[in-house]
Amino acid sequence: MREARWYLLLSAVGLLPIALSYGINPSSLLPELMDLQFSGTNMAHVFRAVMGLYLGMASLWITGALRGVPC
């Protein structure tokens, strides 16, 4: 069971920089990383929503690792 907790924590820590790269400043960071051109604010809002989903997944993984129920 201990390995599963470490795996969840490491996965969440690995997902945090990815999530933040999508949402902090997508109009300047993503054209450099993925060669995307932003045409308006709608696309930036979509990437911020993706950031929110990733942060939600990471928070669930951290919660599961810290409050794991023993089998």
Secondary structure, DSSP 8 states (H G I E B T S, - for coil): -HHHHHHHHHHHHHHHHHHHHHHSSHHHHHHHHH-----SHHHHHHHHHHHHHHHHHHHHHHHHHHT----
